[in-house]
Amino acid sequence: MKNKKYFFAVDLGATSGRTIIGHIDNGKFNLEEVTRFPNNLIEQGGHFYWDIYALYLEIIKGLKEVARRGLEITSIGIDTWGVDFVCIGSDGAILRNPRAYRDPITFEAMDDYLAHVISKKEVYDITGIQFMNFNSLFQLYAMRREGNSALEHAEKILFVPDALSWMLTGQAVCEYTIASTSQLLDPRTKQLNERLLTSLQLTRENFGKMVNPGTVIGVLTEEVQKLTGLGAVPVIAVAGHDTASAVAAVPAKDENFAYLSSGTWSLMGIETKDAIINEQSYERNFTNEGGIGGTTRFLKNICGMWLYERCRTEWPEEVRKLSHPELQGSAMQVEPFRSIINPDDALFANPDSMIKAIQTYCRNTQQPVPETPAEICRCIFDSLALRYKQVFQWMQELAPFRLDVLHIIGGGSLNKYLNQFTANATGATVLAGPQECTAIGNIMLQAQTAGLVGDIWEMRQTIARSLELVRYEPTDEDAWNQAYEKYIKIINK
């Protein structure tokens, strides 16, 4: 075991984080979780912050454990959620814990910026990024407008994975995939846009050097080496945005695929050589984010299992005690397509009661109101699959190549009922897996940098050999086509 070379992945989400080790053996990868920890929001003074120091200490804790086991670490890679950033002063100190994207300061900032600084259409033409009030562009604008002292004194602004890599190495970079989530990057030039920066009273020098996934940032500082008991281990800029790392792990055989990263949010997209920015993509609110190998992830956010997860917290204890297969199995016994919703309606963004929101939507659209957990669950699954069909059709219209298969990755890839519904609705072959796609992508990009695998397609072949994908073929296509006609009528009421 000590002779094997291991890769150390840090995978941080908005509620929890993990450190993971992985290695490649006989052409297959293997993963093992080292530590798991919460990522807690700090609410103070009417604002929400991330505890960057706590995250740093958790990384150190994971590295100490690896050193205790006597494992040889080839490299380290960090991926996190998007858009958030850390302000660094001229003396090399963190000026304040970073604001969290849930901070209320951005609620009105987007509309104000688009009305008074640069128009919505112009911003989209530059960035190709969908509009969300918490994008870095609007966070920075809101902070500048409030006279935020950390921003006023910042010499460097580092996105969260880059900030943590800086804390480990002392080297400041701006990794391409995480930078692309900011709505500051032009996907054509793959650089931060000067006009947008100027509108925020910032310059290109306020950010680190732009690097692509697979770049060596630096090695652990002497301080970190002493803390962990490790040597001068390289830190790699993997795909710093967790979705980019996840898409890197799609076990596709060629470019003719779409992916659905299925979890609380569903992200459906394709991987393209160039950004797709036109009237259709603007009207349908598609986004162009950075991918591996200089590619673009052309995708759309869809409200995913958030609907189901929120309802589950509201149901009586005897329902909550049911396993997911038990509850979802009961939903398969009720009438299909009885009640249909648009999962992306604003009514479902963050209601006090998701059950009541679903019932209100059905009532307002003159449909039968679902009452039982089984009826509500069936409504959610039917509606998500029909929404997936709509977005899949849009993507097929916009894609420069045909889409032969839909890969479902992430935690939702275990949901056999929704996977089958998705195949039925879209008419596409669905391949489900892997579940641990983000960590796999992180580690495989490190392995690629180390020369253990070749290009992205060899990387994906290694992933495909390492797991068994579950295949779903379309059935009941006539019934689903009729349901889709009903869905279109309902969402347009």
HELIX and SHEET records of a PDB file:
HELIX    1   1 ILE A   52  ARG A   69  1                                  18    
HELIX    2   2 PRO A  104  THR A  106  5                                   3    
HELIX    3   3 ALA A  109  HIS A  116  1                                   8    
HELIX    4   4 LYS A  120  THR A  127  1                                   8    
HELIX    5   5 SER A  136  ARG A  145  1                                  10    
HELIX    6   6 SER A  149  GLU A  152  1                                   4    
HELIX    7   7 VAL A  160  THR A  169  1                                  10    
HELIX    8   8 TYR A  176  ALA A  179  1                                   4    
HELIX    9   9 SER A  180  SER A  182  5                                   3    
HELIX   10  10 GLU A  194  SER A  199  1                                   6    
HELIX   11  11 ARG A  204  ASN A  206  5                                   3    
HELIX   12  12 GLU A  222  THR A  228  1                                   7    
HELIX   13  13 ASP A  242  ALA A  248  1                                   7    
HELIX   14  14 GLU A  279  GLU A  283  1                                   5    
HELIX   15  15 ILE A  292  GLY A  294  5                                   3    
HELIX   16  16 TRP A  306  GLU A  314  1                                   9    
HELIX   17  17 GLU A  317  ARG A  320  1                                   4    
HELIX   18  18 HIS A  324  ALA A  331  1                                   8    
HELIX   19  19 ALA A  346  PHE A  348  5                                   3    
HELIX   20  20 MET A  354  ASN A  364  1                                  11    
HELIX   21  21 PRO A  373  LEU A  398  1                                  26    
HELIX   22  22 GLY A  411  LEU A  414  5                                   4    
HELIX   23  23 LYS A  416  THR A  426  1                                  11    
HELIX   24  24 CYS A  437  THR A  449  1                                  13    
HELIX   25  25 ILE A  456  SER A  466  1                                  11    
HELIX   26  26 GLU A  477  ILE A  491  1                                  15    
SHEET    1   A 6 LYS A  28  PRO A  38  0                                        
SHEET    2   A 6 SER A  16  ASP A  25 -1                                        
SHEET    3   A 6 LYS A   5  LEU A  12 -1                                        
SHEET    4   A 6 GLU A  72  ASP A  79  1                                        
SHEET    5   A 6 PRO A 234  ALA A 237  1                                        
SHEET    6   A 6 THR A 215  VAL A 219 -1                                        
SHEET    1   B 2 LEU A  41  GLN A  44  0                                        
SHEET    2   B 2 HIS A  47  TRP A  50 -1                                        
SHEET    1   C 2 PHE A  85  ILE A  88  0                                        
SHEET    2   C 2 LYS A 156  PHE A 159 -1                                        
SHEET    1   D 2 VAL A 173  GLU A 175  0                                        
SHEET    2   D 2 LYS A 209  VAL A 211  1                                        
SHEET    1   E 2 LEU A 185  ASP A 186  0                                        
SHEET    2   E 2 GLN A 191  LEU A 192 -1                                        
SHEET    1   F 7 THR A 287  GLY A 290  0                                        
SHEET    2   F 7 THR A 296  CYS A 303 -1                                        
SHEET    3   F 7 TRP A 265  THR A 272 -1                                        
SHEET    4   F 7 PHE A 257  SER A 262 -1                                        
SHEET    5   F 7 VAL A 405  ILE A 409  1                                        
SHEET    6   F 7 THR A 429  ALA A 432  1                                        
SHEET    7   F 7 VAL A 470  TYR A 472 -1                                        
END                                                                             
